[in-house]
Amino acid sequence: MKPGELGASYVRVLLQRNQHGALIQAAEKLLGGESPAEKMQGYANENAPLKFLVDTEFGALPIWDGADRRPAVSIKDRGEKAYSLLALGKSKKFLIRAYVARADLAERDFNDGEPFWSDPDLHGQFVLPSANKATGDADAVRLDLDTAVLQDNDLYGSDVAVAIVDTGIYRRHLAKQLGFKPALDVDNSWTPPSVATWPGRNRIGHGTMCAYGVLAVAPNVTLLDYPLLLGRPAGEHTVSATIGEMMRGYLILIWRWAIIRTITQSALVVNNSWGIFHPSLDDYPASDPRRYIDNPHHPFRLYIWLLTAFGADVVFAAGNCGSGCPNAVCLQRTAGMIMGANAYDEVLTIAGCDIHDVRVCYSSQGPSIAGMPSQKPDVTAYTEFLGSKVQRGPRGFGPDTGTSAACAVASGCIAALRTRRPPTATDPATMIAVLQATAHPAGGGVPNYDYGYGIIRPVAAGRSLGVIP
């Protein structure tokens, strides 16, 4: 029986399992671009009978000593030392995806007493349907950000890679809208095995919009296409992804950026214009240690921490559940709607405003969901501008919208600054602090739950970092 045929009595989870030769080999297959299914099926057969159905296509993800413990690594360790520290054979624990009968989850000895976590669906992205109400265009955004000063100081995003973790990029459309062919590293992009399209050739949509927002500020970046929101568990036929799918993609990024170093640029920015729309999408009740949305010890946080420990800037959208006009998918819930990875300390969380510096009414507000760092969002960036033209309505092209667009603009600002300020000089935590300190104080200089520390100002940040005189 396939996972998609199991029915509502089964739930999808991420299980922690002890080191096993087949799990090491499955992880190696995944990192090498091969199917891990045969190794995972061998693992399932060897450990039968199991009280769960193993998703053999998912493979195995190393978490070393377990999700709540972090390897002793830093950006200075990139290379041979990092490879030694994070070698698959040194991982005492692995995550696998499985489908479990709800009744079995409550048994004391389920999964041999090892922990397990929620693997909730990501049903979409933080974008709103176009209402053809752009408050300006991309040129107005560049004027607000004073990108001319950035470019006068050669801050174009050269030698910076930006991973668009989304629905995929259509490069030809970007070239048409921008007037130049953006750089795309196909070899270091990654497509889930369930997706047939090639990097840079995905359907025009949300991911292309996000790539445009980055390039509008930092045109010389090298894009990495990670269409993880198109991934789906084997046997399921929705277009939604899961947190497990995100973890697979992040493992690839960690491996290529920090371990084998095939991503050769001096800096890496990871744009995440996605999240969980509503608490009901998680399978477990509030404060349950297996949850994702309010659990600071979910194993996904380990992967995000590893990327930032190795110098990558990770940027997330705040969401579109603000109290003024929340998206319909928020089901009128507006409190505590910055959830999961979007609320981690390690990431920069972005709210949205229009080109007049006015917060858009749907931009999610803090505090974050209970149990997570409360002071979110961090800063605000621009949205509701006519830019990528990926949305067409009855009255013409619609604007780039949502905190998705704002997140991409912020990623572009960071990429521009990283042109001359690599993570070896300024680590991601310091970059966040600088962006907070130099933001335009829309809240009177005191962080608030609408704008965070204020509206992003890359020129002021550049002066603080010493890359702009």
C-alpha positions as CSV (number, residue, x, y, z in Angstrom):
1,M,0.0,0.0,0.0
2,K,1.2,3.5,-0.9
3,P,1.3,6.4,1.6
4,G,-1.4,8.3,-0.3
5,E,-3.7,5.3,0.1
6,L,-3.5,5.0,3.9
7,G,-6.3,7.3,4.8
8,A,-7.0,9.6,7.8
9,S,-6.1,7.0,10.4
10,Y,-2.4,7.4,9.6
11,V,-0.2,10.4,10.2
12,R,3.1,11.3,8.6
13,V,6.0,11.8,11.0
14,L,9.8,12.2,11.1
15,L,11.3,9.3,13.2
16,Q,14.7,9.4,14.9
17,R,16.5,6.1,14.4
18,N,19.9,4.8,15.5
19,Q,22.8,4.6,13.1
20,H,22.5,1.8,10.6
21,G,24.6,1.0,7.5
22,A,21.6,1.2,5.3
23,L,20.7,4.6,6.6
24,I,24.2,5.9,6.0
25,Q,24.1,4.5,2.5
26,A,20.7,6.0,1.8
27,A,21.9,9.4,2.9
28,E,24.9,9.0,0.6
29,K,22.6,8.2,-2.3
30,L,20.5,11.3,-1.6
31,L,23.6,13.5,-1.5
32,G,24.9,11.9,-4.7
33,G,21.7,12.6,-6.6
34,E,20.6,8.9,-6.7
35,S,17.4,7.3,-5.4
36,P,17.7,6.0,-1.8
37,A,14.7,3.7,-2.2
38,E,16.5,0.4,-2.5
39,K,18.6,1.1,0.6
40,M,15.6,2.2,2.6
41,Q,13.6,-0.8,1.5
42,G,16.5,-3.0,2.7
43,Y,16.4,-1.2,6.0
44,A,12.7,-1.7,6.4
45,N,13.0,-5.4,5.5
46,E,15.8,-6.0,7.9
47,N,13.9,-4.3,10.8
48,A,10.6,-6.0,10.1
49,P,8.0,-6.1,11.6
50,L,7.7,-2.3,12.0
51,K,4.7,-0.4,13.4
52,F,5.0,2.1,10.6
53,L,5.4,2.3,6.9
54,V,8.8,3.7,5.8
55,D,8.7,6.3,3.0
56,T,11.6,4.7,1.0
57,E,11.9,7.6,-1.5
58,F,12.6,10.1,1.3
59,G,15.8,8.5,2.4
60,A,17.6,9.2,5.6
61,L,18.8,12.5,7.1
62,P,21.8,12.7,9.5
63,I,21.2,14.6,12.8
64,W,24.4,13.4,14.5
65,D,23.9,13.2,18.2
66,G,20.1,14.0,18.0
67,A,18.0,17.0,17.3
68,D,18.7,18.8,20.6
69,R,22.5,18.6,20.3
70,R,24.6,20.6,17.9
71,P,28.0,19.6,16.4
72,A,30.8,21.9,17.4
73,V,31.3,23.7,14.1
74,S,31.8,27.2,12.8
75,I,32.5,29.0,9.5
76,K,36.2,28.6,10.3
77,D,35.7,24.8,10.1
78,R,34.5,24.8,6.5
79,G,36.5,22.2,4.5
80,E,38.3,19.1,5.8
81,K,37.5,19.7,9.5
82,A,33.8,20.2,8.7
83,Y,33.7,17.1,6.6
84,S,35.2,15.1,9.5
85,L,32.8,16.6,12.0
86,L,29.7,16.1,9.9
87,A,30.6,12.9,8.1
88,L,27.6,10.6,7.7
89,G,29.3,7.8,9.4
90,K,29.7,9.9,12.5
91,S,26.0,10.5,12.8
92,K,24.6,8.5,15.7
93,K,21.1,9.3,14.8
94,F,19.1,9.7,11.5
95,L,15.7,10.9,10.6
96,I,13.4,8.9,8.3
97,R,9.9,9.7,7.1
98,A,7.2,7.2,8.0
99,Y,3.4,6.8,8.1
100,V,2.0,5.6,11.4
101,A,-1.4,4.6,12.6
102,R,-2.6,7.2,15.1
103,A,-3.4,4.5,17.7
104,D,0.2,3.2,17.6
105,L,1.7,6.7,18.3
106,A,0.4,6.5,21.9
107,E,2.1,3.3,22.7
108,R,5.0,3.7,25.2
109,D,7.5,1.6,23.2
110,F,6.6,3.1,19.8
111,N,9.8,3.7,17.8
112,D,11.8,1.9,20.4
113,G,11.4,4.9,22.7
114,E,13.2,7.2,20.3
115,P,11.6,10.6,19.7
116,F,9.6,11.6,16.7
117,W,8.2,14.9,15.3
118,S,5.5,16.4,13.2
119,D,6.1,16.7,9.4
120,P,3.3,19.1,8.6
121,D,2.2,20.2,5.1
122,L,3.2,23.6,3.7
123,H,0.1,24.3,1.6
124,G,1.4,27.4,-0.1
125,Q,3.4,30.6,0.0
126,F,3.1,34.0,1.6
127,V,1.6,35.8,-1.4
128,L,-1.8,37.3,-1.9
129,P,-4.1,37.2,-5.0
130,S,-3.4,40.2,-7.2
131,A,-5.8,43.2,-6.7
132,N,-4.0,45.4,-9.3
133,K,-3.3,47.9,-6.6
134,A,0.5,48.4,-6.9
135,T,1.7,51.4,-4.9
136,G,4.7,51.7,-7.2
137,D,7.1,49.8,-9.3
138,A,10.5,48.2,-8.9
139,D,12.2,51.5,-9.7
140,A,10.3,53.1,-6.8
141,V,11.6,50.3,-4.5
142,R,15.1,50.9,-5.7
143,L,14.7,54.6,-5.0
144,D,13.5,53.9,-1.5
145,L,16.4,51.6,-0.9
146,D,18.9,54.0,-2.6
147,T,20.4,51.2,-4.6
148,A,22.3,53.8,-6.7
149,V,24.6,54.3,-3.7
150,L,25.0,50.6,-3.3
151,Q,26.0,50.3,-7.0
152,D,28.3,53.3,-6.8
153,N,30.2,51.2,-4.3
154,D,30.1,48.1,-6.4
155,L,27.6,46.3,-4.2
156,Y,25.9,44.4,-7.0
157,G,25.8,41.0,-5.3
158,S,28.8,39.7,-7.2
159,D,30.3,36.5,-5.8
160,V,27.2,35.9,-3.7
161,A,24.9,32.8,-4.2
162,V,21.2,33.2,-3.3
163,A,19.1,30.0,-2.9
164,I,15.5,30.5,-3.7
165,V,13.7,27.9,-1.6
166,D,10.3,28.0,-3.2
167,T,8.3,26.7,-6.2
168,G,11.1,27.1,-8.8
169,I,12.4,29.7,-11.1
170,Y,11.7,30.4,-14.8
171,R,14.9,32.0,-15.9
172,R,13.7,33.1,-19.4
173,H,10.9,35.2,-17.8
174,L,13.3,36.9,-15.5
175,A,15.6,37.8,-18.4
176,K,12.6,39.3,-20.2
177,Q,11.5,41.4,-17.3
178,L,15.0,42.5,-16.1
179,G,16.6,43.0,-19.5
180,F,19.6,40.7,-18.7
181,K,20.1,37.0,-18.2
182,P,20.6,36.3,-14.5
183,A,23.3,33.9,-13.4
184,L,22.0,30.5,-12.4
185,D,24.1,27.7,-11.0
186,V,22.3,24.6,-12.4
187,D,24.8,22.1,-10.9
188,N,24.4,23.4,-7.4
189,S,20.6,23.8,-7.6
190,W,18.6,20.8,-6.5
191,T,15.2,19.5,-7.5
192,P,13.2,16.9,-5.4
193,P,13.0,13.6,-7.2
194,S,9.2,13.9,-7.6
195,V,9.7,17.1,-9.7
196,A,10.4,16.5,-13.4
197,T,11.5,20.0,-14.5
198,W,15.1,21.3,-14.6
199,P,16.5,24.2,-12.5
200,G,15.6,27.5,-14.1
201,R,12.8,25.9,-16.2
202,N,10.1,25.7,-13.7
203,R,6.6,27.1,-14.2
204,I,6.3,30.9,-13.9
205,G,5.0,31.7,-10.5
206,H,5.9,32.4,-6.9
207,G,9.5,31.3,-7.0
208,T,10.1,33.5,-10.1
209,M,8.6,36.4,-8.3
210,C,11.0,35.9,-5.4
211,A,14.0,35.6,-7.6
212,Y,13.0,38.9,-9.3
213,G,12.8,40.7,-5.9
214,V,16.4,39.6,-5.1
215,L,17.7,40.6,-8.5
216,A,16.0,44.0,-8.5
217,V,18.4,44.9,-5.6
218,A,21.4,42.7,-6.3
219,P,21.5,42.0,-10.1
220,N,24.8,40.1,-10.1
221,V,24.0,37.3,-7.7
222,T,24.1,33.7,-8.7
223,L,20.8,32.0,-8.2
224,L,20.3,28.5,-6.9
225,D,17.0,27.0,-7.7
226,Y,15.5,24.9,-4.9
227,P,11.8,24.2,-5.8
228,L,11.2,22.4,-2.5
229,L,7.6,23.6,-2.3
230,L,6.9,21.4,-5.3
231,G,8.1,18.3,-3.5
232,R,5.7,15.8,-2.1
233,P,5.8,12.4,-0.3
234,A,5.7,9.4,-2.5
235,G,2.2,8.3,-3.3
236,E,0.6,11.7,-2.5
237,H,-0.7,13.9,-5.3
238,T,-1.0,17.3,-3.8
239,V,1.4,20.2,-4.7
240,S,2.2,20.9,-1.1
241,A,5.6,20.2,0.5
242,T,6.4,19.2,4.0
243,I,9.0,20.2,6.6
244,G,10.7,16.9,5.8
245,E,11.1,18.1,2.2
246,M,12.6,21.3,3.4
247,M,15.1,19.3,5.5
248,R,16.2,17.3,2.5
249,G,16.9,20.4,0.5
250,Y,18.7,22.1,3.4
251,L,20.9,19.0,3.9
252,I,21.9,19.4,0.2
253,L,22.7,23.1,0.8
254,I,24.7,22.3,4.0
255,W,26.7,19.6,2.2
256,R,27.5,21.7,-0.9
257,W,28.2,25.0,0.9
258,A,30.0,23.9,4.0
259,I,31.3,20.4,3.5
260,I,32.3,19.7,-0.1
261,R,32.2,23.4,-1.0
262,T,30.9,23.1,-4.6
263,I,29.1,26.4,-4.0
264,T,32.2,28.5,-4.5
265,Q,30.8,32.0,-3.9
266,S,32.1,33.9,-0.9
267,A,28.6,34.2,0.6
268,L,25.3,32.4,0.6
269,V,21.8,33.9,1.3
270,V,18.8,31.5,1.6
271,N,15.4,33.1,0.8
272,N,12.3,31.4,2.4
273,S,9.1,33.0,1.4
274,W,7.0,30.2,2.8
275,G,5.6,29.0,6.1
276,I,2.7,27.4,8.0
277,F,-0.6,29.2,7.4
278,H,-2.5,28.0,10.5
279,P,-1.9,26.0,13.7
280,S,-4.4,23.4,12.6
281,L,-2.0,22.2,10.0
282,D,0.2,20.7,12.7
283,D,-0.9,17.2,13.8
284,Y,-0.2,17.7,17.6
285,P,-1.8,19.9,20.3
286,A,-0.2,23.0,21.8
287,S,3.1,22.5,23.6
288,D,3.4,18.9,22.5
289,P,7.2,18.2,22.1
290,R,6.5,16.6,18.7
291,R,5.1,19.7,17.2
292,Y,6.8,21.9,14.6
293,I,5.1,25.3,14.9
294,D,6.0,26.1,18.5
295,N,8.8,23.7,19.2
296,P,12.3,25.2,19.3
297,H,13.8,21.7,19.4
298,H,12.3,20.4,16.1
299,P,15.2,18.9,14.1
300,F,14.7,21.4,11.3
301,R,16.2,24.0,13.6
302,L,19.4,22.0,13.7
303,Y,19.7,22.3,9.9
304,I,19.0,26.0,10.0
305,W,21.5,26.5,12.8
306,L,24.2,24.5,10.8
307,L,23.7,26.7,7.8
308,T,24.1,29.9,9.8
309,A,27.0,28.5,11.8
310,F,28.8,28.0,8.5
311,G,28.0,31.6,7.5
312,A,24.8,31.5,5.4
313,D,22.2,34.2,5.9
314,V,18.8,32.7,6.3
315,V,15.8,35.0,5.6
316,F,12.1,34.2,6.2
317,A,8.8,35.9,5.5
318,A,6.7,36.8,8.5
319,G,3.4,35.7,6.9
320,N,0.1,37.3,5.8
321,C,-2.1,37.0,8.8
322,G,-1.9,40.6,10.1
323,S,-4.9,42.0,12.0
324,G,-5.8,44.6,9.3
325,C,-6.8,42.2,6.5
326,P,-5.5,38.7,7.0
327,N,-5.3,36.3,4.1
328,A,-8.4,34.0,3.9
329,V,-6.2,30.9,4.7
330,C,-5.5,32.4,8.1
331,L,-9.2,31.7,9.1
332,Q,-9.4,35.1,10.8
333,R,-6.7,34.1,13.3
334,T,-4.1,37.0,13.7
335,A,-2.5,36.4,17.1
336,G,0.7,34.4,17.4
337,M,0.8,33.6,13.6
338,I,4.6,33.8,13.1
339,M,5.4,30.2,13.7
340,G,8.0,27.5,13.3
341,A,11.2,28.4,11.4
342,N,9.9,31.8,10.6
343,A,10.3,32.6,14.4
344,Y,13.8,31.2,15.0
345,D,16.4,33.4,16.5
346,E,18.9,32.4,13.8
347,V,16.8,33.8,10.9
348,L,15.9,37.3,9.8
349,T,12.1,37.6,9.8
350,I,10.6,40.1,7.4
351,A,7.4,42.1,7.6
352,G,6.0,44.1,4.6
353,C,5.3,47.7,3.8
354,D,4.4,49.7,0.7
355,I,6.7,52.1,-1.1
356,H,5.4,54.9,1.2
357,D,6.8,53.1,4.2
358,V,3.3,52.1,5.4
359,R,2.8,48.6,6.8
360,V,0.6,46.6,4.6
361,C,-2.5,45.5,6.5
362,Y,-2.0,41.7,6.1
363,S,1.7,41.6,7.3
364,S,1.8,39.2,10.2
365,Q,2.6,40.8,13.6
366,G,4.3,39.7,16.7
367,P,4.6,38.4,19.2
368,S,5.4,35.0,17.7
369,I,3.5,31.9,18.7
370,A,3.9,31.0,22.4
371,G,7.0,28.9,23.0
372,M,9.1,30.6,20.3
373,P,11.3,33.8,20.4
374,S,8.6,36.5,20.7
375,Q,10.3,39.6,19.3
376,K,9.4,39.1,15.6
377,P,9.4,40.4,12.9
378,D,12.9,41.7,12.8
379,V,12.7,44.3,10.1
380,T,10.3,45.4,7.3
381,A,10.9,45.5,3.5
382,Y,8.9,46.5,0.5
383,T,6.0,44.7,-1.2
384,E,3.0,45.6,-3.4
385,F,5.1,46.9,-6.3
386,L,4.8,46.1,-10.0
387,G,7.9,44.1,-10.8
388,S,8.1,40.5,-12.0
389,K,4.7,40.4,-13.7
390,V,4.1,36.8,-12.9
391,Q,0.5,37.4,-12.1
392,R,-1.9,38.6,-14.8
393,G,-5.5,39.6,-14.1
394,P,-8.4,40.9,-16.1
395,R,-6.9,44.5,-16.0
396,G,-3.3,43.7,-16.7
397,F,-0.4,42.6,-14.7
398,G,-0.6,42.5,-10.9
399,P,1.9,43.6,-8.3
400,D,4.4,41.4,-6.5
401,T,2.6,41.0,-3.2
402,G,2.8,39.5,0.3
403,T,5.6,39.3,2.8
404,S,7.0,36.9,0.2
405,A,8.0,39.8,-2.0
406,A,9.3,41.7,1.0
407,C,11.4,38.7,2.0
408,A,13.0,38.6,-1.4
409,V,13.8,42.3,-1.4
410,A,15.5,41.9,2.0
411,S,17.5,39.0,0.7
412,G,18.6,41.2,-2.2
413,C,19.8,43.8,0.3
414,I,21.8,41.3,2.2
415,A,23.3,39.9,-1.0
416,A,24.4,43.4,-2.0
417,L,26.1,44.0,1.3
418,R,27.8,40.6,1.2
419,T,29.5,41.6,-2.1
420,R,32.2,43.2,0.0
421,R,31.4,41.9,3.5
422,P,31.6,38.1,3.4
423,P,30.6,36.0,6.4
424,T,34.2,35.5,7.4
425,A,34.2,39.2,8.2
426,T,30.6,39.5,9.5
427,D,28.7,36.5,10.7
428,P,25.0,36.1,10.1
429,A,24.0,37.0,13.7
430,T,26.0,40.3,13.4
431,M,24.4,41.0,10.0
432,I,21.0,40.7,11.6
433,A,22.0,43.0,14.5
434,V,23.3,45.6,12.0
435,L,20.2,45.5,9.9
436,Q,18.1,45.9,13.0
437,A,20.2,48.8,14.3
438,T,20.2,50.7,11.0
439,A,16.6,50.2,10.0
440,H,14.4,53.3,9.6
441,P,12.7,53.6,13.0
442,A,9.1,53.4,12.0
443,G,8.3,52.6,15.6
444,G,10.2,55.5,17.1
445,G,13.5,53.7,17.5
446,V,12.0,51.0,19.7
447,P,11.2,47.5,18.2
448,N,7.5,46.8,17.9
449,Y,5.4,44.0,16.7
450,D,4.4,45.7,13.4
451,Y,7.7,46.7,11.8
452,G,10.2,45.0,14.1
453,Y,13.1,47.4,14.4
454,G,11.9,49.4,11.3
455,I,12.2,49.4,7.5
456,I,15.4,48.0,6.0
457,R,18.0,50.5,4.9
458,P,20.9,48.8,3.2
459,V,22.9,52.0,2.7
460,A,22.9,52.8,6.4
461,A,23.8,49.1,7.1
462,G,26.6,49.4,4.5
463,R,28.0,52.4,6.3
464,S,27.9,50.6,9.6
465,L,29.7,47.7,8.1
466,G,32.3,49.9,6.5
467,V,31.6,49.0,2.9
468,I,30.1,52.4,2.1
469,P,32.1,55.6,3.0
